[in-house]
Amino acid sequence: MVACLRVPSLTSLLFPATTRYPASLRRTVYLRNRRPLSGFATAPSGTTASTETKSAEVDRLKSDRAVTPRTKDFNAWYLDVIGSAELADYGPVRGTMVIRPYGYAIWEAIQEYLNVKFKETGHSNMYFPQFIPYSFIEKEASHVEGFSPELALVTVGGGKELEEKLVVRPTSETIVNHMFTQWIHSYRDLPLMINQWANVTRWEMRTKPFIRTLEFLWQEGHTAHATPEEAEKEAKQMIEIYTRFAFEQTAIPVIPGRKSKLETFAGADITYTIEAMMGDRKALQAGTSHNLGQNFSRAFGTQFADENGERQHVWQTSWAVSTRFVGGIIMTHGDDTGLMLPPKIAPIQVVIVPIWKKDNEKTGVLSAASSVKEALQTAGFRVKLDDTDQRTPGWKFNFWEMKGIPLRIEIGPRDVSSNSVVVSRRDIPGKAGKVFGISMEASTLVAYVKEKLDEIQSSLLEKAVSFRDSNIVDVNSYDELKEAISSGKWARGPWSASDADEQRVKEETGATIRCYPFEQPKGTKTCLMTGNPAEEVAIFAKSY
Amino acid sequence: MDGPSEKKEKVVKEKVVKEKGATSGPGGKKKKDVKKETGLGLSVKKDENFGEWYSEVCKHEMIEYYDISGCYILRPWSMAIWEIMHAFFDAELKKMKVKNCYFPLFVSPGALERETDHIEGFAPEVAWVTKSGKSDLEVPLAIRPTSETVMYPYFSKWIRGHRDLPLKLNQWCNVVRWEFSNPTPFIRSREFLWQEGHTAFATKEEADEEVLQVLELYRRIYEEYLAVPIVKGMKSENEKFAGGLYTTSIEAFIPNTGRGVQGATSHCLGQNFAKMFEINYENEKGETAMVWQNSWAYTTRTIGVMIMTHGDDKGLILPPKIAPVQVVVIPVPYKDANTQGIFDACSATVSALSEAGIRAEEDLRDNYSPGWKYSNWEMKGVPLRIEIGPRDLENDQVRTVRRDNGVKEDIPRGGLVEHVKELLVKIQENMFEVAKQKREACVEVIKTWDEFSNALKEKKLILAPWCDEKEVEIDVKGRTKGETGAAKTLCSPFDQPELPEGTLCFASGKPAKKWTYWGRSY
C-alpha cells in the first residue's frame, strides 16, 4: 500500500517518459537546472552552477523515486524534502539559496509572530545600511577576530576602486554602536531598543540550505540600557520570547540556556541560546540573545550622562533569529513521507481534495468542495482546494502529505449525498488518522477542524518532547559522555572543567557544550571531567 | 526645560549649522542663531533653499547620514511609514495571487551579462565583492542592482507547461546601485529598499493587463496613502527599462525645484528576457512557446516624494493614512492646576482613540514645555494634535490643532473619536487637493522651442506635442544640458489631450504623434 502510494519525484512529473522536448534540449535543461541537492554542501568554490557529478544527476532524474526515507539517510531526506516540497532551491552562487514561496511563507509566519512581540516589548523597527566600513569592524577586538575570516568585502563600486573596503554586514553591532554613540546623550535617551529585518552575509565554507548559507535573512535586535541589570533583563526576556515562540508556534521543545565561554558570541559577555534537537539528534542553535556588557560601548565610546550628570558607558544586548529556524522546523517534525508542518505556522493548514469518477459527479463534488473551502476560509483557516483534473486523488494525497499540510479533507460523491466529509491527519498515518462522516455543515466542520488543528499542534510538541527527553542521557564521567555521544545522543552532566578540557571533548567526540540549561537539577555536583565540585550541568551534543 | 536631552537637541542643531556654514550664503546666519536658542525649528525655509530644507527635515528622525556617502539609516519614524505602505501593498499582491519569495543578493557576472542591453544599463552602477576574508574570490560577485538576471534562470527551470503559468513572484529586499550623481536621502541613495515583482504569462494580453493593474496600485499608494498627485503614462524609448519592451510609470512633480520624479515603474519585458534565459513552456497544443514577462517596483523613494510634496517651514507634514502617529495628545498643565487630572484625561483620550483603531500617542514627558512639544511633533509631521489644559478639563472638552492648515477647534470629549476620525479623513483629502492645485499650477502646455525653453527656466511641468523619436529626445537633452541637468521626457500620459491634426513637434518640427510631459528630473 505504502509502496504504490509513494510520491514520485517532481522531476518525473514534469518530464513524463514520453518526450515532450527534443532530447537535446531536454538534456541541456537538465544539466543547467538540476544540480542534485546534495551537492549544496560540496559544490566547488566557483561562482556559477557547476557541472559536477553529471552522471549522478542524470541517475537521480531517471529514477522515479520518492523522497529518500528519513530513517535511511537523514541528510538526503532533508535535501529531498526541500527540493520536492518546493521550499528552496540552490542560488546561482555557491552556498546561496533561493527561498521559494512555500518556504518563504513559513518565514513570513515567523516574522509576523515575532514582529508583534518585539513591538509589544517596546522595540521599533529601523534599517541600517548593508555596507560597513572595514574600520568599524576592527574596533572591537574579539569581534573582528571572530568574524574576519567570514567577511565578504566590496572593493569596487561603480567601476572604481573604493577608498576604503566595505564589509557586507555579517551582523550589525558595529554600525549600530557607531550610530548609538550619536543618538544617546543622556539617561533620558535610554533604553534605546531597536530591531531590523535584514539579510546578512557570512562567507561559510560548509553550507546547507536554511541551516548555513552565505546569505541569510534574520531579525537582529539591538538595545542600550543605563544599567547592567536592565541589559541582563532584556537579554533574558528576548530568549524567553524565542523559547515561547519555539514551543507554542513551531512545536519545537528547545532547551534554553547559557553558552560556554568558548561558544559565546564574539564580543559578548554572555550568550543565551535556545538549542533544539533535530530528527537525527544533532543539536541546532535556533536563536541567541547576547548580553554585550560594555564591550561595544567602550570600543565605540557610546556614553550617556546619568542623573548626576556623570558620563557612563551604556550596557547593551543583541539578539537574533534567522531563516535557520525554517530548517529547524523541517528537521524536527518531518518524517519518511516528507515535511510535517505545525498548524500554527503552516502556510496551508487544510487541503481539500475532491474525488470524482464520472463527469456527472464532478459538478456536485466541486461545488461542495468550494463551499467547504469558503466556510473554512471565512473562519480564518488557511485553505487550499486542489481541484485540478490532471492528477488522481491518490497522487494529490501523497503530494500534499509530502508538503506537510496538517489536515486533508476528502469529498466524494457519497460524501456529498450524505452531506459529510472525510478528514485525515498528517501526523497520524493511514486509517488511524482518518475520520469519516464529519458533517459538512459549516459550524460543525469549523469547530471540528479547529479542534483537530489544536490537537495536531499539541501532539507534535508532545512527540518532539518525548523524542528529546529519551535522547538526553545524564552522565557523570567522561566515559559515559563519550558513550552517549557515540550512540548519537545528547549528554548532560556536571561541568566545571577548563576551556582546554572543553576543547578536548570537542576534538575527541565531536560534541560541544550546547548550553548550561536554565533548568538545573538540584543537589551537589561533581565535574564529570575533573571530579571537582561543579555548579551546573552542561549539555554536550554534536551540532549543525 | 534645561534637561540633558535639550542639550542634545542643541548639539545636533549646532552640528547642522556647522555643516551648513560652508554652503549657505550670507543672510542665513541670523535665523540660525535664533534656532540655536530654541533648539528647535528649521534653519532654512522651503522656498528659499529647498535642498537644505529637505536635508534638515529628513535629518529630523527620518534619516541619519552615515560614513558611507549615499547610504542612509532609516530611523523608526520613516521605517514605520515604509511598513504601513508595505502592509497595504503586500495585502493587494496577495489578492492578485502574487507570492513572496527571496532570491540571493549576489549575482555572478555570467548571469548579469546574459542580457546585453540590461547589463549596459546597470553595469556602471554595480558594486562588486572581490574578497572573502583575506582571500580574493576567483570571480568577483555583483551585488544585485535589480534581480531580473538572478531570477530568470529559475523561471526557466520552474516553468514547464502552460499550467505553471502565470508565475507571479515578488520580493521585498535591498538593492545597491553605486551611483556618483548627487545622493539625496530617499530620492537617490546607493542602497535602498524596494519590492520587485517578476511575473511570467502565456500571453501578451495577460502581461499588458497586469502592467496596468500594478501601476494602479502604485497610483493608490501615492494618491490615496501619500496624498501625492501623480500622472500615469508611458516612458519614451530612451527612458524605458534596459532590456524591456515598454515601461509605464507614475510621475510626480516637485514644484519647488521644478523637477519631475519617477514614482514607480511597471515594465512589460516582452519576450526579450525569455529568449535570453530560455523561459519556454509547452502550450495546450503541445508546442513550445516563450513566456511574456513583467517586472515592477516601488522603493523607499516614495517617502522622499511625500516629504518634498507636503513639508513646510515647520517641518514634515504626514498624511494621516501613513502617519506612524496620527494624533498626539499633549497635556497643558498650569502651576496650580490639577496636573494628574490632566494627565489622566490625556491617557484616557489616547486609549479611546487607540481602541477605535487610530494611531494615537500621549507625550507626558516632564522635562519639556508644551510649546517645545508642539514644535517637536509639528516637525515630525503628526497630522493632528490634541491639547488638554485645565480649562478643557473643566469644560469636558479638548482642543484639536491640524498640522496641515493650523485650524484649531474645541471639541466636546463626548463625540471625540468620531470627530477625530472625520478630521483625519478631511486632512488626508485636503493635503491631496492642495498638492494637486500646486502641481496643476505648474503645468504649462507649450508648442514651440522658445516656449519650451522659457517654461523650463520657470520650473514648469511641460506638456508638449512630440514626434516620439529617440534622436529628438537625445537632441533636446543635449540642447538643455546645464548645471541642473538636462531636460528629458517624463512620460506620455495615458490621459492624452486632443492632438489636432497638423500639430508639430516642439523640438523637431516634424508631425507630432503625442503629448508628452518634459522636464528636469530627479
Boltz contact constraints between the chains, C-beta under 6 A:
constraints:
  - contact:
      token1: [A, 14]
      token2: [B, 160]
      max_distance: 6.0
  - contact:
      token1: [A, 20]
      token2: [B, 282]
      max_distance: 6.0
  - contact:
      token1: [A, 33]
      token2: [B, 157]
      max_distance: 6.0
  - contact:
      token1: [A, 47]
      token2: [B, 108]
      max_distance: 6.0
  - contact:
      token1: [A, 47]
      token2: [B, 139]
      max_distance: 6.0
  - contact:
      token1: [A, 48]
      token2: [B, 108]
      max_distance: 6.0
  - contact:
      token1: [A, 48]
      token2: [B, 110]
      max_distance: 6.0
  - contact:
      token1: [A, 91]
      token2: [B, 104]
      max_distance: 6.0
  - contact:
      token1: [A, 92]
      token2: [B, 108]
      max_distance: 6.0
  - contact:
      token1: [A, 92]
      token2: [B, 111]
      max_distance: 6.0
  - contact:
      token1: [A, 93]
      token2: [B, 106]
      max_distance: 6.0
  - contact:
      token1: [A, 93]
      token2: [B, 108]
      max_distance: 6.0
  - contact:
      token1: [A, 96]
      token2: [B, 104]
      max_distance: 6.0
  - contact:
      token1: [A, 98]
      token2: [B, 103]
      max_distance: 6.0
  - contact:
      token1: [A, 98]
      token2: [B, 154]
      max_distance: 6.0
  - contact:
      token1: [A, 99]
      token2: [B, 101]
      max_distance: 6.0
  - contact:
      token1: [A, 99]
      token2: [B, 102]
      max_distance: 6.0
  - contact:
      token1: [A, 100]
      token2: [B, 101]
      max_distance: 6.0
  - contact:
      token1: [A, 101]
      token2: [B, 99]
      max_distance: 6.0
  - contact:
      token1: [A, 101]
      token2: [B, 101]
      max_distance: 6.0
  - contact:
      token1: [A, 104]
      token2: [B, 100]
      max_distance: 6.0
  - contact:
      token1: [A, 104]
      token2: [B, 101]
      max_distance: 6.0
  - contact:
      token1: [A, 104]
      token2: [B, 102]
      max_distance: 6.0
  - contact:
      token1: [A, 124]
      token2: [B, 76]
      max_distance: 6.0
  - contact:
      token1: [A, 125]
      token2: [B, 79]
      max_distance: 6.0
  - contact:
      token1: [A, 126]
      token2: [B, 74]
      max_distance: 6.0
  - contact:
      token1: [A, 126]
      token2: [B, 75]
      max_distance: 6.0
  - contact:
      token1: [A, 126]
      token2: [B, 76]
      max_distance: 6.0
  - contact:
      token1: [A, 126]
      token2: [B, 79]
      max_distance: 6.0
  - contact:
      token1: [A, 127]
      token2: [B, 74]
      max_distance: 6.0
  - contact:
      token1: [A, 127]
      token2: [B, 79]
      max_distance: 6.0
  - contact:
      token1: [A, 128]
      token2: [B, 73]
      max_distance: 6.0
  - contact:
      token1: [A, 129]
      token2: [B, 66]
      max_distance: 6.0
  - contact:
      token1: [A, 129]
      token2: [B, 71]
      max_distance: 6.0
  - contact:
      token1: [A, 129]
      token2: [B, 191]
      max_distance: 6.0
  - contact:
      token1: [A, 130]
      token2: [B, 174]
      max_distance: 6.0
  - contact:
      token1: [A, 130]
      token2: [B, 191]
      max_distance: 6.0
  - contact:
      token1: [A, 131]
      token2: [B, 68]
      max_distance: 6.0
  - contact:
      token1: [A, 131]
      token2: [B, 71]
      max_distance: 6.0
  - contact:
      token1: [A, 133]
      token2: [B, 67]
      max_distance: 6.0
  - contact:
      token1: [A, 149]
      token2: [B, 133]
      max_distance: 6.0
  - contact:
      token1: [A, 151]
      token2: [B, 133]
      max_distance: 6.0
  - contact:
      token1: [A, 152]
      token2: [B, 129]
      max_distance: 6.0
  - contact:
      token1: [A, 152]
      token2: [B, 132]
      max_distance: 6.0
  - contact:
      token1: [A, 153]
      token2: [B, 131]
      max_distance: 6.0
  - contact:
      token1: [A, 154]
      token2: [B, 127]
      max_distance: 6.0
  - contact:
      token1: [A, 154]
      token2: [B, 129]
      max_distance: 6.0
  - contact:
      token1: [A, 155]
      token2: [B, 130]
      max_distance: 6.0
  - contact:
      token1: [A, 156]
      token2: [B, 128]
      max_distance: 6.0
  - contact:
      token1: [A, 157]
      token2: [B, 127]
      max_distance: 6.0
  - contact:
      token1: [A, 157]
      token2: [B, 178]
      max_distance: 6.0
  - contact:
      token1: [A, 158]
      token2: [B, 125]
      max_distance: 6.0
  - contact:
      token1: [A, 158]
      token2: [B, 178]
      max_distance: 6.0
  - contact:
      token1: [A, 158]
      token2: [B, 180]
      max_distance: 6.0
  - contact:
      token1: [A, 159]
      token2: [B, 124]
      max_distance: 6.0
  - contact:
      token1: [A, 185]
      token2: [B, 8]
      max_distance: 6.0
  - contact:
      token1: [A, 186]
      token2: [B, 4]
      max_distance: 6.0
  - contact:
      token1: [A, 186]
      token2: [B, 5]
      max_distance: 6.0
  - contact:
      token1: [A, 188]
      token2: [B, 5]
      max_distance: 6.0
  - contact:
      token1: [A, 199]
      token2: [B, 105]
      max_distance: 6.0
  - contact:
      token1: [A, 203]
      token2: [B, 132]
      max_distance: 6.0
  - contact:
      token1: [A, 215]
      token2: [B, 104]
      max_distance: 6.0
  - contact:
      token1: [A, 215]
      token2: [B, 105]
      max_distance: 6.0
  - contact:
      token1: [A, 305]
      token2: [B, 4]
      max_distance: 6.0
